[in-house]
Amino acid sequence: MVFKVRLIGVGALLLAQMSLPVFANNLTATVVSVGDGDTIRVRTGNKTVTVRLACIDAPEMKQSPWGQQSSARLKQLLPVGHHPTCCRN
């Protein structure tokens, strides 16, 4: 019984430790501009940062007409002035 309680306690501590960086690295920003379909610029505090969206492979702007369409769609999803929560890795 004591072994089971210790094992559950250790499991809970490991789970808590793994979730800490996710919460510690979040920041709220304001969208300043949208580049192509996988890049935005955000302002956080007094810094403007370029953010590449993870796991998104969008066409470049010069790849007509798909580049312009992907950029237009991202502007709909993340309009200028929107306040997304960004996660650093």
N, C-alpha and C positions, 0 to 999 in steps of 0.2 A: 504494500500500500504506500509506504514512504517513497519507494522508488518511482511509483506511478506519479505521485504528486510532484516530485523533483523533475521528472521528465516533462510533465505538463508545464511547470514553471520555466524550465529552460526553453521549451518551445515558444512560450509566450514572450520571453525576453528576446529571442531571435527574431520573431515576427515583428515586435516593436522596433527593434534596431533596423530591420530592413525597410520599414516604412518611414523612418525619420528623414532620410535624405530627400524623399519626395516632397515632404512638407517644407523642409528647410530651403529648398531651391526654387520654390514658386515665387513669382513676382508679378505684380499687376502693372500693365503698361498701357499706353495709348497709341493706337495705330496712326502713323504719320503719313505713310504712303504704301502703295502696293506696287511691287515690281512686276515680275512675270507671275505665272500661276503657282509658284512655290516659294516666293520671297516677299517678305514685308519689312518695313522699317517701323520701329516702335520707339517711343520716348518713355523712359523710366527715370523719374527724377529729373536731372539736368543732362542726361546722356541720351543720344539717339543711337540705336543699335539695329543692325541688319539681322533679321531672323530668317533662317532657312527652315521650312517646314519639314519635319522628319518623315521619312517613308513616302514622300510625294515626289513623283518624277513628272513634272509638267513641261510642255514644250516651251522653248525659248521664244521671245517676242518676234524674232526674225523668221520663225517657222509659221508662215502665213497659211491659212487663217487661224490655225489652232492656238498659236501663242497668244493672239489677241483675245480669243474666246476664253482661254484658261485664266488670263489676267482679269477679264471682265467678271468672270464667275467668282474669283477670289475677292474682288472688290465688293461683290454682293454679299459674300459671306462675312468678310471682315472690312466693313467700310471705315473710312478715315474718321477718327474720333472714337471708335469702338474701344472697349477696355478688356482685352483678352487676358487670361491668366497664362503666363509663359512658364515653362519648366526647363531648367537648365540640366544638362547632363554632363 
